Structures are given as structure tokens and as C-alpha cells.
Amino acid sequence: MAFFDRSNTIAGPGFNRWLVPPAALCIHLCIGEAYAFSVFTKPMAQAIGITAPTPGADWTVPELGWIFSLAILVLGLSAAFGGKWVERAGPRKAMFVAALCFSSGLILAGIGVNSHLLWLVYLGYGVVGGCGLGIGYISPVSTLIKWFPDRPGLATGTAIMGFGGGAMIGAPLSVLLMKHFANASGTGVAQTMFVLGILYFIWMVAGSLIVRIPQDGWKPAGYVAPVASQAMITSRNVVLERALRTPQFYLLWLVLCLNVTAGIGVIGQASLMIQDIFGVTAVAAAGFVGLISLFNMGGRIFWASLSDFIGRKRTYAIFFIAGAVLYAFVPTWGHLHAVALFVISFLLIISMYGGGFATIPAYLRDLYGTVNVGAIHGALLTAWSVAGIAGPVLINYIREYEINHGIAKADAYSVTMYVMAALLMVGLLCDLAVRPVDERYYLEAQTVT
Amino acid sequence: MDQPEERMRPQDRNATMLVLAWLWVGLPLAWGVAVTIDNATKLFQ
């Protein structure tokens, strides 16, 4: 196991740092499959009935929604609390552990689907797979920051973009595999999960073999560290313990949580939602999931780059105002059967969802400086966990409630859209309330090491 | 005995690794993007 040790991953002379982004992409493009999980929802909801759900025997959509929520909950918790271990163990070991967890989670979930044991699917994909998601999410990010001090945005953007784009591979691949394995006695979900587990393991391990960490004190040729000088961006530092005592931390926690809540519910149920509202085929719905992934990925680079010019606070204000307006119009697009406007609205919402993830580390760096920004960011990711439950729960349970009260499937999402718009307006208030951190929380210059 | 002339230099090995690594992630991603665009056209039919 020494091969996986941190000491054995230090790059030798002449190592090309541009090998590290594909290593990071190996991990993030795989774990980003979580965003394609909605393609499993419909076939899993008719695992016994095969062609249609069997009431009382088949799993319900809200029950299945918990799989994605649990995975995101565990992702946030393992990312928040696993950061120190990842730093200690090094990226190769962390990536390998992530590969083991994520792949075995998929295989366990496949066994759970095959034996119709929902708790095993929760344990497999939600808990074990969720640990793989969390460890995998943070493992290449810190390594990339070390390799690209001159381009940290580009470096982390590449990895985080991969997480956003994973569904573009995962969704069509899953549909293809399910189609191949489906027969008169099964929907092919279990076999698809087995194959995905094996493929993703091979792909992720390749990333762990490629990755290297730079030697201590390594800098790119000609690189000179910049000195922060802008009035609204502090050049001083706040440590994690003090940051947790500032109101700004909790305001930003709410900002991230509300922005993510509004997007994650859609991502988890995108395939089902567009099939319910517009009656499109599963293949076309997978196309919608893929487009969501494309905009989720592109939004991360676009909005984070824009925030460098217009500021983080204004960027989030755009997310919340534009997001609320778009959500408020979604039911109208459904009534008018305007598929294109529906799709465009959600693609914009999802781009801002991705942008929220990419912009929050910069917002934290602006307020708290760079010394503890990793740890503060990790603590803030618990907002993702909460949103991972709140978003899908809102969508699923309101949909189920509406359908049980005689509302047509196509109209069952309207209330949820208005709730999302209201949540985004609360997020706007939180964002507007963010002010620079009080002087007393900053470290004295001489204590910074 | 002479060393074989065709043995790869470190720079060439690095360049090959770089191309292979980007192909390893780029090809599946390109396939995903192509299928996504193809499926997206069906969405609007």
C-alpha cells in the first residue's frame, strides 16, 4: 500500500503539471454521475411492474428521491469532515478510496435493486457511494490549487466543471445500458449499476495513478505571488474558529443552501419532471438531463469568471433575482406546452446553480482571506448536505401531495416552482445583508504563517 | 551492447502521457457531448 502514500506521489523533475487536470477529471467526471441519477428513477419505480408501477409493491418516487438526497448529505459531510485526512493521506490514496467507495456503492445499490431491498440501495448509493462522492470531490481540488497558484480559478474550475459534466456521460451511458439489459423480467437497472461500478472504478483508478503533488515550495517558472489590494477584498485572514463566530458565515451558509436547494431538486428529478409535464420519451428526457449537465458545467466557469469583474455579492444577487423570475414563469410554460421556454428557463437556473458552487470559495476568500479558506469552505459545504435533502424533498413530496389530491401530473410541479422562487428571494435578502467582517475577527499580521 | 536508439526520451514520454491522459477523459466526454446534442434535438421534435 506504500504505492498510495503521499510520499510516493511527489512529482519528479520535469513532471508536466497539465497531467493533473485530466487526473482530476477522471474523478470528477465519474462522481458527477450522481447528477444523472434521475434517469434511474422511473425504471426503479416500476422494478416489479416492469411496464408500469405496481401500487403497494413498487417503490414510490419520494422513496427513491431519498437515494440522491442521502448521497448528497453524505457527500457534504464527508467533504466537510474528511478534508484533513485527504491532506494527510495525499491525493492518490484519497482518489483510490473514493474510487473504491463510489464503485462499491454502485454495486451494492445494484444488488439492492436486484433483491428489491431499498435499505441496501440507500446504504450502497447513498452512504458508501456518498463517501466516495465527498472524498472524490475534495481530493483533486487542493492538489490542483498547489500546482496552479498562478491560475487557481482555471484549475479548480476544471475539476468542479467535471463534476457538473459527469451526467453528460452518465445519463446516456445508463440509458444505453438499461436498454441493453432490459427484458420481460427486469428493467436492467441492477445490471447497469454493476457495469457502471466496474467502469467507473477503472476510470477513477487511472486518475489516482496519474496524479502527483508538487515538491514543497514548488512554483511555476516566473511566478510571483500577487498582493491583494482591493478595498472590498481583505488581504488579512480569519481562522476557521473565528469565522464560525461571524454572522457572515451563516449568511453565506444560507446563500449557498438556498441557491443549491433551488437547483438540486430539479437535477434530481429532471428526467421525471419533463416526462410528466410534456410527455417526452425517456431518451429525450435523458437529453434534457444532459443539457442540464452542460449548463451546470458551463455556468461554473462563466459565473465565477464574471464575479471577478462585478463582485461576488452582485453575482449572487443576479442568481437570486433571475432565478426567482424564471421559476415563477415555469408553470406558465407548462400550461402553454412551451417545451423550448421550459428547457431554456431550467438551463439558466442550472447554470446559476453551478455558478453558485464555483463562486462561493471566492466569496469566502474575499471575506476571510486565504489562510483557512479551505477549512471554512469545507464547513460551508454542510449547506450542500441540507440542500441535498430540502430540494428533492420539496419537489417530490409536493408532487406526490398534489397528485394524491387529484391534480394532473403535468400541473403537479407548479406549487413547488413558486416555493423555489420564494426561497430564492430569502436568499437575496441574506446576500444583501453580507458586510465585511468585523476588525476583531482578523488575525494579527504577525500570527499568520 | 549499444542502447537501443528508439528508446523514448523523458520529454517524449511526458508528451505521450499528456496526450493519452487527455484522450482518456476527452474521448468519453466528447461522446457524452455528441449524444447530449443528438438527444437534445429529439427533445424539440
Chai-1 contact restraints between the chains, C-beta under 6 A:
chainA,res_idxA,chainB,res_idxB,connection_type,confidence,min_distance_angstrom,max_distance_angstrom,comment,restraint_id
A,G14,B,P10,contact,1.0,0.0,6.0,A-B,restraint_1
A,N16,B,N14,contact,1.0,0.0,6.0,A-B,restraint_2
A,N16,B,L18,contact,1.0,0.0,6.0,A-B,restraint_3
A,L19,B,L18,contact,1.0,0.0,6.0,A-B,restraint_4
A,L19,B,A21,contact,1.0,0.0,6.0,A-B,restraint_5
A,P22,B,A21,contact,1.0,0.0,6.0,A-B,restraint_6
A,P22,B,W22,contact,1.0,0.0,6.0,A-B,restraint_7
A,P22,B,V25,contact,1.0,0.0,6.0,A-B,restraint_8
A,L25,B,V25,contact,1.0,0.0,6.0,A-B,restraint_9
A,M168,B,G32,contact,1.0,0.0,6.0,A-B,restraint_10
A,M168,B,T36,contact,1.0,0.0,6.0,A-B,restraint_11
A,I169,B,P28,contact,1.0,0.0,6.0,A-B,restraint_12
A,I169,B,G32,contact,1.0,0.0,6.0,A-B,restraint_13
A,P172,B,V35,contact,1.0,0.0,6.0,A-B,restraint_14
A,I210,B,A21,contact,1.0,0.0,6.0,A-B,restraint_15
A,V283,B,N39,contact,1.0,0.0,6.0,A-B,restraint_16
A,A284,B,K42,contact,1.0,0.0,6.0,A-B,restraint_17
A,A284,B,L43,contact,1.0,0.0,6.0,A-B,restraint_18
A,A286,B,N39,contact,1.0,0.0,6.0,A-B,restraint_19
A,G287,B,N39,contact,1.0,0.0,6.0,A-B,restraint_20
A,G287,B,A40,contact,1.0,0.0,6.0,A-B,restraint_21
A,G287,B,K42,contact,1.0,0.0,6.0,A-B,restraint_22
A,G287,B,L43,contact,1.0,0.0,6.0,A-B,restraint_23
A,F288,B,L43,contact,1.0,0.0,6.0,A-B,restraint_24
A,G290,B,T36,contact,1.0,0.0,6.0,A-B,restraint_25
A,G290,B,N39,contact,1.0,0.0,6.0,A-B,restraint_26
A,L291,B,A40,contact,1.0,0.0,6.0,A-B,restraint_27
